[in-house]
Amino acid sequence: MSNFILSCCSTADLSKEHFNKRDLHYICFHYELDGVQYNDDLGQSMPFDKFYQAMADGAETKTSQINVSEFEEYFEPFLQQGKDILHLCLSSGITGVLNSANIARDILQEKYPERKIYVVDSLGASSGYGLLMDKLADLRDEGKSIDEVYEWALENRLKLQHWFFSTDLTFYVKGGRISKTSGFVGNVLNICPLLNVDGEGKLIPRYKIRTKRKVIEAIVQQMVLHAQDGIDYSGKCYISQSACMEDARAVADLVESHFPKLSGRVEINDIGTTIGSHTGPGTVALFFWGDVRE
């Protein structure tokens, strides 16, 4: 058994069953729905379909990150058990949670000087961040030490490609990510923006594509262009989606037809309530190992 634990934030958007199966620990972000606070706990407190329906019906959402004291309370039991900790945070290009985790680490390091506590900026989000955690679990299970897994994470985190598209711009306008005018024109012209996460872990609009059919083809083409070994890619592929399973399945089917050497079927997860509070329903994200993100 390993003498360290692998940990992340709930925003890695894997299922509770997946986290348990891979022995990955997580700490929950928080969100508000019409003023009522919930934990972003992988759909346990509120099923994802109910959450996204509430957003579609006009509910107001607000998110809050994990604070220092919460990290202390979460980390300390592992240290008391004599375990070292490797924790990866949601991208610093999206949230400031990394700072809270680092402060908690410094406080606990003084209290437990014999223990190792590593905090890493994943520079990723949603199930892309989850795919990185899954790979780190593979390395741990192969017998790698915490130092080896930590170094691997730092050296390879930018090789995890993140591509997103949305068929509904309502919540991008609501959150101020695009103007009301651009959102109105985009919806009228049926424009689906294609975005990716860059080398600083920030979500960047890349292309404006008309019609859902074309953006589904375009996102898979990005995998053809950027995946390790091109169409001979033999790694895992994850998709996350917000109340648009039919679109996600269409992307998955296209990926599986283009990449015959893929490791297993494409795994489809739900976009969790923290990230989903900002995207709203209608977003599909595709994750795979590939080129280093610039």
Secondary structure, DSSP 4 states (H G I P E B T S, - for coil): --SEEEEEEGGG---HHHHHHTTEEEE--EEEETTEEEE--TTSSS-HHHHHHHHHTT--EEEE---HHHHHHHHHHHHHTT-EEEEEESPTTT-SHHHHHHHHHHHHHHH-TTS-EEEEE----HHHHHHHHHHHHHHHHTT--HHHHHHHHHHHGGGEEEEEEES--HHHHHTTSS-HHHHHHHHHTTEEEEEEE-TTS-EEEEEEEESHHHHHHHHHHHHHHHBTTGGG--S-EEEEESS-HHHHHHHHHHHHHH-TT-SSSPEEEE--HHHHHHH-SSEEEEEEEBSPP-
